[in-house]
Amino acid sequence: MPGPETGPSEDDVRTRSQLLPEEEAAGGSCDPREQARLILEDSEERVDAPHDPPDGEPVT
């Protein structure tokens, strides 16, 4: 039985919510912590998702 989804750690969210110079120059974010949480969740999903190997055969 799988455990509950935990998402990114509070420390990761806090660290990622500190805007990069490019992000500040682009106007920043009205809610940098929420934006950071969403970015980190998306990143985790992409890392955990199966992908096609170089030969093109799908992973089953």
BELHU-V503483 format. One record per pair of residues at least 24 apart in sequence whose C-alpha atoms are under 7 Angstrom apart, sorted by sequence separation. I is the first residue (numbers start at 1). J is the second residue. D is the distance in whole Angstrom. If there is no record, write none. Layout:
I|J|D / I|J|D
This chain:
13|37|5 / 8|37|7 / 8|40|6 / 8|41|6 / 7|41|6
